[in-house]
Amino acid sequence: MSSIALTSSSVPMASSPVSWGRFALVGLGTVAAAVIANLLVYALGSAVVGYDPRFIILANASGTILFTVVPAIVAVLLYAALMRFTSDPARIFKNIAVVLLIVSLIPDLTYIPSVPGATSGQTAVLMLMHVVAAIVIVSMLTTLTRPQGR
């Protein structure tokens, strides 16, 4: 019988050590910033577009908060894993984020228009929220987690 031993060299590591305490703070800040940014979009959208009360997705801000917090937490956890197991987490994360942003817009273009009370303006607000959250999350995680001195 043979056995395979995993050595530290068999798992790609980030090029420099990560301060996981600092990363946790950046992660919390990222989630909070994405929520705040989307709440601003929600408020501006309400003023500019006006939301139909039958359109449950934008009926109140709680949906915006929930549908921003959950993906933002997943993004933070994914980035942490990429930092731990890859040598170029920022590049990989950006590529994944672009693909997921495109995928997240598909229901806005296909399903959302069939929801009672949906309008083109409300759909545009939802799509803008996806883009804003992506920009905030990707920029904060990939910028604020760089090793100091770079």
N, C-alpha and C positions, 0 to 999 in steps of 0.2 A: 504494500500500500504506500501511496505517496500522500504527502500532505502539502498544502499550499499555505505558506505563512505570509500574512500581509505585513509588509514593513512600511515604515513611514514614507519611503520613497515610491511605493506603489500607488499612493493616492496623491493626485496633484494638489498642491497647496497654494494658497495665495502667496504672492511674492513677498509680502511682509506681514508681520503679526498684526492681528486685529484686536483692538480694545473692545471687548464685547460689552462692557459697561457703557462705553461711549456709543457703540452701535445701538444698544437698547434705547438710549436717549434720542438718537437720530431717528430710530424707527418710530418711537412715540411721537416725535415732532413731525415726522412725515405723515403719519395717519392724521394727526390734528390739522396740519396745514392743508391736506387734501380735503378734509371735511369742511374747513373754513372757506376754502376757495370755492367748493361746490355750493355751499350755502350762499355765498355772494352771487354766484351764477343763478341760483334758484331765485334769490330776491330780485336781481336785475331782470330775469326772465319774467317774473310775475309782474313787474312794472311795465315792461315793454310788450310782452305777448299777452299776459293775462291767462290764467289757468282755468279751464273748464272744470267745474267741481265734479263732473262725471268721470273725468280722467284721473283715476285713483292714483296713478304713479306720481303725479305732481300735486295731489290733493293737499298735502302738507309737507313740511320739511323733514319729517321723520323718515320718509322713504329715501330722501336724498342722503341723510346721515347713514342709514343702514347700508344702502347700496354703494356707499363710498368707504365706510369703515371696513367691511368684510374684505373687499378686494385689496384694500390698502394693507391690511394685516397679512394677507396671503403674499402680497408683493414683498413685504419686509421679510417674511420667513423665507421666501424663495431667494431673495438677495443674500440673506445670511448663509443659506446653503451654498450658493454660488461662490461666496467669499471663502467659504471653508474648503470647498472641493474643486475649485477651478483656478487657473492661473490668470484669467482675464474676466472677472465677474461683470465688470461694467459693460463690456462689449456684448457678452452673452445676454445679460439682462436687457439691454437696449433692444437687441434683436427679438427676444421673447416679447417684450412690451409692445413693439410695433405690430407683431402678429396678433397678439391678444387684443390690442386696440381695434384693429380691423375686424376681428371676429366679434368683438363686443358691439360694433356698429351694425352688424347684420340684422339683429332683431329690431333695432330702431328703424330700419328701412323696410323690413318685411312684416313683422308682427305688430309693432306699435300703431301703425296707421289703421289697423282694424279694431283697436281698443275703443270702446265707447268714449266719446268726448275728445278723442285725439285730434289735434290739428297739426298742420305743418310747422307752425311756430313752436308748439310744445315739443314736437319731435326734434326740431333744431336745438332747443334748449337741452334736451336729454343728450343729444350727440355732443354738444359743446361740453357738457359735464364730463363725459367720457374723456374727451381730449384734455380738458383742464386737469382732471385727476391724474391722467397719464403723465402730463408734463411735470406736475408737482412731484409726483412719486419718483419718477425716473431721475429728474434733476437733483432732488434732495438726496436720494440714496447713492447715486453715483458720484456726487460731488462732495457731500459731507462725510463720506466714509473713506475718502482717500487718506493714505498715510500722511501724517504731518511732515512738512518739509518738501512736499512735491508741488 
